[in-house]
Amino acid sequence: MSTLSGLVAAEAIEALAGRPDTVLLDIRLPADGGRASFEEAHIPGAVFTDYAADGWRQRVGQVPGLLPEADHLARLLAGLGITPESRVILIPLGTSANDFAAAARVCWTLRLAGHAEVALLDGGTRGWIAAGRPVENGPAAAIAAGPPYPVRWQPGLRALAEDVMQALGQGEPLVDARNASYFAGREKAPEARMPGHVPGARSRDYTSLFDPGTGRLLPRAALEAAFSEIRGQPVIHYCNTGHTAALNWFVLSEILGEPARLYDGSMTEWTQDPARPVATA
């Protein structure tokens, strides 16, 4: 089988069902009920991970969405039964763009850690159930954790504040995933020191790429059109905390195959230093 990437259909799960090298990772936000929701109904064989409580992101000072330390991530992946040989299919609930962004952020983290085979289930659990496929209830089966995952950070996927500053100087495209109110500076995240956006950034609201009626991303042609003006260029994506921008990163990197980095510090980190420029529309 070819390397997993991008979006996969439910048939991919059916084809891989029961294989010891396959991990179905159900990602639920506390807003969607977390573990309790998982135990009510999930895809057979899926393993639950709590996006918030399991530490897929870490807070450092006033910056709440940073990449976790390598040793924490190594233990987290091992505890979920993920090895370098695993085929990992990430399963969002399929209820909202915010839910999809959590799965996309986990995908970015796995890619950054050096994991080769990872994809997202198109439509998530909601789409699976709507198609009449079977579900399980109750807790997932116990996992025999192996040795810590050998995290090997990959270049070209993560942007730091200095990379954003360099991109500004070189005119490289920056994409802001937040809505128009945040972009214009009418709202800000609680941890941000000031409202606004990185000067020169393009506004691309991440929710505009998601169809809430189906729980899926827009068709490929629409996704290509959304980023048509920056195709073929290295792009840095950001938001408030590196969460919603992960959806934009996923579209550009994992579906369209374009060079893209995620600035996980985003505006909550960018605005901590008054020397960094901030613009309002």
Contacts in CASP RR format, 6 or more apart in sequence:
PFRMAT RR
TARGET T0000
AUTHOR 0000-0000-0000
METHOD contacts of the structure
MODEL  1
MSTLSGLVAAEAIEALAGRPDTVLLDIRLPADGGRASFEEAHIPGAVFTD
YAADGWRQRVGQVPGLLPEADHLARLLAGLGITPESRVILIPLGTSANDF
AAAARVCWTLRLAGHAEVALLDGGTRGWIAAGRPVENGPAAAIAAGPPYP
VRWQPGLRALAEDVMQALGQGEPLVDARNASYFAGREKAPEARMPGHVPG
ARSRDYTSLFDPGTGRLLPRAALEAAFSEIRGQPVIHYCNTGHTAALNWF
VLSEILGEPARLYDGSMTEWTQDPARPVATA
1 87 0 8 1.000
3 116 0 8 1.000
3 117 0 8 1.000
4 12 0 8 1.000
4 87 0 8 1.000
4 88 0 8 1.000
4 89 0 8 1.000
4 117 0 8 1.000
4 118 0 8 1.000
4 119 0 8 1.000
5 117 0 8 1.000
5 118 0 8 1.000
5 119 0 8 1.000
5 254 0 8 1.000
6 119 0 8 1.000
6 120 0 8 1.000
6 250 0 8 1.000
6 254 0 8 1.000
6 255 0 8 1.000
7 119 0 8 1.000
7 120 0 8 1.000
7 121 0 8 1.000
7 122 0 8 1.000
7 217 0 8 1.000
7 254 0 8 1.000
7 255 0 8 1.000
8 89 0 8 1.000
8 119 0 8 1.000
8 120 0 8 1.000
8 121 0 8 1.000
8 122 0 8 1.000
9 121 0 8 1.000
9 122 0 8 1.000
10 121 0 8 1.000
10 122 0 8 1.000
10 127 0 8 1.000
10 128 0 8 1.000
10 131 0 8 1.000
10 133 0 8 1.000
12 89 0 8 1.000
12 119 0 8 1.000
12 121 0 8 1.000
13 24 0 8 1.000
13 43 0 8 1.000
13 89 0 8 1.000
13 121 0 8 1.000
13 128 0 8 1.000
16 22 0 8 1.000
16 87 0 8 1.000
16 89 0 8 1.000
17 44 0 8 1.000
17 45 0 8 1.000
18 45 0 8 1.000
19 87 0 8 1.000
21 83 0 8 1.000
21 85 0 8 1.000
21 86 0 8 1.000
21 87 0 8 1.000
22 86 0 8 1.000
22 87 0 8 1.000
22 88 0 8 1.000
22 89 0 8 1.000
23 47 0 8 1.000
23 80 0 8 1.000
23 81 0 8 1.000
23 82 0 8 1.000
23 86 0 8 1.000
23 87 0 8 1.000
23 88 0 8 1.000
23 89 0 8 1.000
24 43 0 8 1.000
24 45 0 8 1.000
24 46 0 8 1.000
24 47 0 8 1.000
24 89 0 8 1.000
24 91 0 8 1.000
25 46 0 8 1.000
25 47 0 8 1.000
25 49 0 8 1.000
25 80 0 8 1.000
25 82 0 8 1.000
25 88 0 8 1.000
25 89 0 8 1.000
25 90 0 8 1.000
25 91 0 8 1.000
25 106 0 8 1.000
26 38 0 8 1.000
26 42 0 8 1.000
26 43 0 8 1.000
26 46 0 8 1.000
26 47 0 8 1.000
26 48 0 8 1.000
26 49 0 8 1.000
26 91 0 8 1.000
26 125 0 8 1.000
27 49 0 8 1.000
27 51 0 8 1.000
27 90 0 8 1.000
27 91 0 8 1.000
27 92 0 8 1.000
27 93 0 8 1.000
27 102 0 8 1.000
27 103 0 8 1.000
27 106 0 8 1.000
28 34 0 8 1.000
28 35 0 8 1.000
28 37 0 8 1.000
28 38 0 8 1.000
28 48 0 8 1.000
28 50 0 8 1.000
28 51 0 8 1.000
28 93 0 8 1.000
28 99 0 8 1.000
29 51 0 8 1.000
29 52 0 8 1.000
29 93 0 8 1.000
29 98 0 8 1.000
29 99 0 8 1.000
29 102 0 8 1.000
30 50 0 8 1.000
30 51 0 8 1.000
30 52 0 8 1.000
30 53 0 8 1.000
31 98 0 8 1.000
32 93 0 8 1.000
32 95 0 8 1.000
32 99 0 8 1.000
34 48 0 8 1.000
34 50 0 8 1.000
35 48 0 8 1.000
35 50 0 8 1.000
37 93 0 8 1.000
38 46 0 8 1.000
38 48 0 8 1.000
38 140 0 8 1.000
39 48 0 8 1.000
39 137 0 8 1.000
39 138 0 8 1.000
39 139 0 8 1.000
40 137 0 8 1.000
40 138 0 8 1.000
41 125 0 8 1.000
41 129 0 8 1.000
41 135 0 8 1.000
41 136 0 8 1.000
41 137 0 8 1.000
42 48 0 8 1.000
42 91 0 8 1.000
42 125 0 8 1.000
42 135 0 8 1.000
42 136 0 8 1.000
42 137 0 8 1.000
42 140 0 8 1.000
43 91 0 8 1.000
43 121 0 8 1.000
43 125 0 8 1.000
43 128 0 8 1.000
43 133 0 8 1.000
43 135 0 8 1.000
43 136 0 8 1.000
44 134 0 8 1.000
44 135 0 8 1.000
44 136 0 8 1.000
45 136 0 8 1.000
45 140 0 8 1.000
45 141 0 8 1.000
46 91 0 8 1.000
46 136 0 8 1.000
46 140 0 8 1.000
47 80 0 8 1.000
47 81 0 8 1.000
47 140 0 8 1.000
47 143 0 8 1.000
48 139 0 8 1.000
48 140 0 8 1.000
49 56 0 8 1.000
49 76 0 8 1.000
49 80 0 8 1.000
49 106 0 8 1.000
51 102 0 8 1.000
51 105 0 8 1.000
51 106 0 8 1.000
54 76 0 8 1.000
55 68 0 8 1.000
55 72 0 8 1.000
55 76 0 8 1.000
56 68 0 8 1.000
56 76 0 8 1.000
56 102 0 8 1.000
56 105 0 8 1.000
56 106 0 8 1.000
56 109 0 8 1.000
57 64 0 8 1.000
57 65 0 8 1.000
57 66 0 8 1.000
57 67 0 8 1.000
57 68 0 8 1.000
57 105 0 8 1.000
57 241 0 8 1.000
57 242 0 8 1.000
57 243 0 8 1.000
57 264 0 8 1.000
58 65 0 8 1.000
58 66 0 8 1.000
58 67 0 8 1.000
58 68 0 8 1.000
58 69 0 8 1.000
58 72 0 8 1.000
59 65 0 8 1.000
59 66 0 8 1.000
60 66 0 8 1.000
62 191 0 8 1.000
62 193 0 8 1.000
62 268 0 8 1.000
62 272 0 8 1.000
63 191 0 8 1.000
63 241 0 8 1.000
63 265 0 8 1.000
63 268 0 8 1.000
63 269 0 8 1.000
63 272 0 8 1.000
64 191 0 8 1.000
64 241 0 8 1.000
64 268 0 8 1.000
65 241 0 8 1.000
65 242 0 8 1.000
65 243 0 8 1.000
65 264 0 8 1.000
65 265 0 8 1.000
65 266 0 8 1.000
65 268 0 8 1.000
66 264 0 8 1.000
66 265 0 8 1.000
66 269 0 8 1.000
67 109 0 8 1.000
67 112 0 8 1.000
67 158 0 8 1.000
67 264 0 8 1.000
68 76 0 8 1.000
68 109 0 8 1.000
70 113 0 8 1.000
70 151 0 8 1.000
70 153 0 8 1.000
71 148 0 8 1.000
73 109 0 8 1.000
73 113 0 8 1.000
73 149 0 8 1.000
73 151 0 8 1.000
74 148 0 8 1.000
74 149 0 8 1.000
74 150 0 8 1.000
74 151 0 8 1.000
75 148 0 8 1.000
75 149 0 8 1.000
76 149 0 8 1.000
77 110 0 8 1.000
77 113 0 8 1.000
77 115 0 8 1.000
77 148 0 8 1.000
77 149 0 8 1.000
77 151 0 8 1.000
78 145 0 8 1.000
78 146 0 8 1.000
78 147 0 8 1.000
78 148 0 8 1.000
78 149 0 8 1.000
79 143 0 8 1.000
79 145 0 8 1.000
79 146 0 8 1.000
80 143 0 8 1.000
81 143 0 8 1.000
81 144 0 8 1.000
81 145 0 8 1.000
81 146 0 8 1.000
82 88 0 8 1.000
82 110 0 8 1.000
82 115 0 8 1.000
82 149 0 8 1.000
83 146 0 8 1.000
83 149 0 8 1.000
84 114 0 8 1.000
84 115 0 8 1.000
84 116 0 8 1.000
84 149 0 8 1.000
84 150 0 8 1.000
86 115 0 8 1.000
86 117 0 8 1.000
87 117 0 8 1.000
88 110 0 8 1.000
88 115 0 8 1.000
88 117 0 8 1.000
88 118 0 8 1.000
88 119 0 8 1.000
89 118 0 8 1.000
89 119 0 8 1.000
89 120 0 8 1.000
89 121 0 8 1.000
90 103 0 8 1.000
90 106 0 8 1.000
90 107 0 8 1.000
90 118 0 8 1.000
90 119 0 8 1.000
90 120 0 8 1.000
90 121 0 8 1.000
91 103 0 8 1.000
91 120 0 8 1.000
91 121 0 8 1.000
91 124 0 8 1.000
91 125 0 8 1.000
92 99 0 8 1.000
92 100 0 8 1.000
92 102 0 8 1.000
92 103 0 8 1.000
92 120 0 8 1.000
92 121 0 8 1.000
92 123 0 8 1.000
92 124 0 8 1.000
92 125 0 8 1.000
93 99 0 8 1.000
93 124 0 8 1.000
93 125 0 8 1.000
93 126 0 8 1.000
94 100 0 8 1.000
94 123 0 8 1.000
94 124 0 8 1.000
94 125 0 8 1.000
94 126 0 8 1.000
94 127 0 8 1.000
94 215 0 8 1.000
95 126 0 8 1.000
95 212 0 8 1.000
95 215 0 8 1.000
96 210 0 8 1.000
96 212 0 8 1.000
96 215 0 8 1.000
97 206 0 8 1.000
97 207 0 8 1.000
97 209 0 8 1.000
97 210 0 8 1.000
97 212 0 8 1.000
97 244 0 8 1.000
97 247 0 8 1.000
98 243 0 8 1.000
98 244 0 8 1.000
100 120 0 8 1.000
100 210 0 8 1.000
100 215 0 8 1.000
100 217 0 8 1.000
100 247 0 8 1.000
101 206 0 8 1.000
101 243 0 8 1.000
101 244 0 8 1.000
101 245 0 8 1.000
101 246 0 8 1.000
101 247 0 8 1.000
102 243 0 8 1.000
102 246 0 8 1.000
103 120 0 8 1.000
104 120 0 8 1.000
104 246 0 8 1.000
104 247 0 8 1.000
104 249 0 8 1.000
104 250 0 8 1.000
105 242 0 8 1.000
105 243 0 8 1.000
105 246 0 8 1.000
107 118 0 8 1.000
107 119 0 8 1.000
107 120 0 8 1.000
107 246 0 8 1.000
107 250 0 8 1.000
107 254 0 8 1.000
108 157 0 8 1.000
108 246 0 8 1.000
108 249 0 8 1.000
108 250 0 8 1.000
108 262 0 8 1.000
110 118 0 8 1.000
111 118 0 8 1.000
111 154 0 8 1.000
111 157 0 8 1.000
111 253 0 8 1.000
112 153 0 8 1.000
112 154 0 8 1.000
112 157 0 8 1.000
112 158 0 8 1.000
113 149 0 8 1.000
113 151 0 8 1.000
113 152 0 8 1.000
113 153 0 8 1.000
113 154 0 8 1.000
114 151 0 8 1.000
114 152 0 8 1.000
114 153 0 8 1.000
114 154 0 8 1.000
119 254 0 8 1.000
120 250 0 8 1.000
120 254 0 8 1.000
121 128 0 8 1.000
122 216 0 8 1.000
122 217 0 8 1.000
123 214 0 8 1.000
123 215 0 8 1.000
123 216 0 8 1.000
124 215 0 8 1.000
125 135 0 8 1.000
126 215 0 8 1.000
127 214 0 8 1.000
127 215 0 8 1.000
128 135 0 8 1.000
129 135 0 8 1.000
156 259 0 8 1.000
156 261 0 8 1.000
157 253 0 8 1.000
157 260 0 8 1.000
157 261 0 8 1.000
157 262 0 8 1.000
158 261 0 8 1.000
158 262 0 8 1.000
158 263 0 8 1.000
158 264 0 8 1.000
159 167 0 8 1.000
159 236 0 8 1.000
159 238 0 8 1.000
159 261 0 8 1.000
159 262 0 8 1.000
159 263 0 8 1.000
160 263 0 8 1.000
161 263 0 8 1.000
161 265 0 8 1.000
161 269 0 8 1.000
161 270 0 8 1.000
161 273 0 8 1.000
161 276 0 8 1.000
163 236 0 8 1.000
163 261 0 8 1.000
163 263 0 8 1.000
164 174 0 8 1.000
164 198 0 8 1.000
164 236 0 8 1.000
164 238 0 8 1.000
164 263 0 8 1.000
164 270 0 8 1.000
165 276 0 8 1.000
166 172 0 8 1.000
167 173 0 8 1.000
167 174 0 8 1.000
167 236 0 8 1.000
168 174 0 8 1.000
168 198 0 8 1.000
168 199 0 8 1.000
168 200 0 8 1.000
168 277 0 8 1.000
172 233 0 8 1.000
172 234 0 8 1.000
172 235 0 8 1.000
172 236 0 8 1.000
173 202 0 8 1.000
173 230 0 8 1.000
173 233 0 8 1.000
173 234 0 8 1.000
173 235 0 8 1.000
173 236 0 8 1.000
174 198 0 8 1.000
174 200 0 8 1.000
174 201 0 8 1.000
174 202 0 8 1.000
174 235 0 8 1.000
174 236 0 8 1.000
174 237 0 8 1.000
174 238 0 8 1.000
175 201 0 8 1.000
175 202 0 8 1.000
175 204 0 8 1.000
175 227 0 8 1.000
175 230 0 8 1.000
175 235 0 8 1.000
175 236 0 8 1.000
175 237 0 8 1.000
175 238 0 8 1.000
175 245 0 8 1.000
175 248 0 8 1.000
176 182 0 8 1.000
176 183 0 8 1.000
176 197 0 8 1.000
176 198 0 8 1.000
176 201 0 8 1.000
176 202 0 8 1.000
176 203 0 8 1.000
176 204 0 8 1.000
176 238 0 8 1.000
176 239 0 8 1.000
176 245 0 8 1.000
177 204 0 8 1.000
177 205 0 8 1.000
177 206 0 8 1.000
177 237 0 8 1.000
177 238 0 8 1.000
177 239 0 8 1.000
177 244 0 8 1.000
177 245 0 8 1.000
177 247 0 8 1.000
177 248 0 8 1.000
178 197 0 8 1.000
178 203 0 8 1.000
178 205 0 8 1.000
178 206 0 8 1.000
178 239 0 8 1.000
178 240 0 8 1.000
178 244 0 8 1.000
178 267 0 8 1.000
179 205 0 8 1.000
179 207 0 8 1.000
180 203 0 8 1.000
180 205 0 8 1.000
180 281 0 8 1.000
181 187 0 8 1.000
182 188 0 8 1.000
182 189 0 8 1.000
182 195 0 8 1.000
182 196 0 8 1.000
182 197 0 8 1.000
182 240 0 8 1.000
182 267 0 8 1.000
183 196 0 8 1.000
183 197 0 8 1.000
183 201 0 8 1.000
183 203 0 8 1.000
183 281 0 8 1.000
184 196 0 8 1.000
184 280 0 8 1.000
184 281 0 8 1.000
185 195 0 8 1.000
185 196 0 8 1.000
185 197 0 8 1.000
185 280 0 8 1.000
185 281 0 8 1.000
186 195 0 8 1.000
187 195 0 8 1.000
188 194 0 8 1.000
188 195 0 8 1.000
188 196 0 8 1.000
188 240 0 8 1.000
188 267 0 8 1.000
189 240 0 8 1.000
189 241 0 8 1.000
189 267 0 8 1.000
189 268 0 8 1.000
191 241 0 8 1.000
191 268 0 8 1.000
192 240 0 8 1.000
192 267 0 8 1.000
192 268 0 8 1.000
192 271 0 8 1.000
193 271 0 8 1.000
193 272 0 8 1.000
193 274 0 8 1.000
194 271 0 8 1.000
194 278 0 8 1.000
195 278 0 8 1.000
195 280 0 8 1.000
196 267 0 8 1.000
196 278 0 8 1.000
196 279 0 8 1.000
196 280 0 8 1.000
196 281 0 8 1.000
197 203 0 8 1.000
197 267 0 8 1.000
197 278 0 8 1.000
197 279 0 8 1.000
197 280 0 8 1.000
197 281 0 8 1.000
198 238 0 8 1.000
198 267 0 8 1.000
198 270 0 8 1.000
198 277 0 8 1.000
198 278 0 8 1.000
198 279 0 8 1.000
199 277 0 8 1.000
199 278 0 8 1.000
199 279 0 8 1.000
200 279 0 8 1.000
201 238 0 8 1.000
202 229 0 8 1.000
202 230 0 8 1.000
203 281 0 8 1.000
204 226 0 8 1.000
204 227 0 8 1.000
204 248 0 8 1.000
206 239 0 8 1.000
206 244 0 8 1.000
206 245 0 8 1.000
206 247 0 8 1.000
206 248 0 8 1.000
208 226 0 8 1.000
209 217 0 8 1.000
209 218 0 8 1.000
209 222 0 8 1.000
209 223 0 8 1.000
209 226 0 8 1.000
209 247 0 8 1.000
209 248 0 8 1.000
209 251 0 8 1.000
210 216 0 8 1.000
210 217 0 8 1.000
210 218 0 8 1.000
210 247 0 8 1.000
211 217 0 8 1.000
211 218 0 8 1.000
217 223 0 8 1.000
217 251 0 8 1.000
217 255 0 8 1.000
218 226 0 8 1.000
220 255 0 8 1.000
220 256 0 8 1.000
223 251 0 8 1.000
223 255 0 8 1.000
223 256 0 8 1.000
224 231 0 8 1.000
224 256 0 8 1.000
226 251 0 8 1.000
227 235 0 8 1.000
227 251 0 8 1.000
227 252 0 8 1.000
227 256 0 8 1.000
227 258 0 8 1.000
231 256 0 8 1.000
231 258 0 8 1.000
232 258 0 8 1.000
232 259 0 8 1.000
233 258 0 8 1.000
233 259 0 8 1.000
234 259 0 8 1.000
234 260 0 8 1.000
234 261 0 8 1.000
235 252 0 8 1.000
235 258 0 8 1.000
235 259 0 8 1.000
235 260 0 8 1.000
235 261 0 8 1.000
236 260 0 8 1.000
236 261 0 8 1.000
236 262 0 8 1.000
236 263 0 8 1.000
237 245 0 8 1.000
237 246 0 8 1.000
237 248 0 8 1.000
237 249 0 8 1.000
237 252 0 8 1.000
237 260 0 8 1.000
237 261 0 8 1.000
237 262 0 8 1.000
237 263 0 8 1.000
238 245 0 8 1.000
238 262 0 8 1.000
238 263 0 8 1.000
238 265 0 8 1.000
238 266 0 8 1.000
238 267 0 8 1.000
238 270 0 8 1.000
239 245 0 8 1.000
239 266 0 8 1.000
239 267 0 8 1.000
240 266 0 8 1.000
240 267 0 8 1.000
240 268 0 8 1.000
241 264 0 8 1.000
241 265 0 8 1.000
241 266 0 8 1.000
241 268 0 8 1.000
242 262 0 8 1.000
242 263 0 8 1.000
242 264 0 8 1.000
242 265 0 8 1.000
242 266 0 8 1.000
245 262 0 8 1.000
245 263 0 8 1.000
245 266 0 8 1.000
246 262 0 8 1.000
249 260 0 8 1.000
249 261 0 8 1.000
249 262 0 8 1.000
252 258 0 8 1.000
252 260 0 8 1.000
253 259 0 8 1.000
253 260 0 8 1.000
263 270 0 8 1.000
270 276 0 8 1.000
270 278 0 8 1.000
271 278 0 8 1.000
END
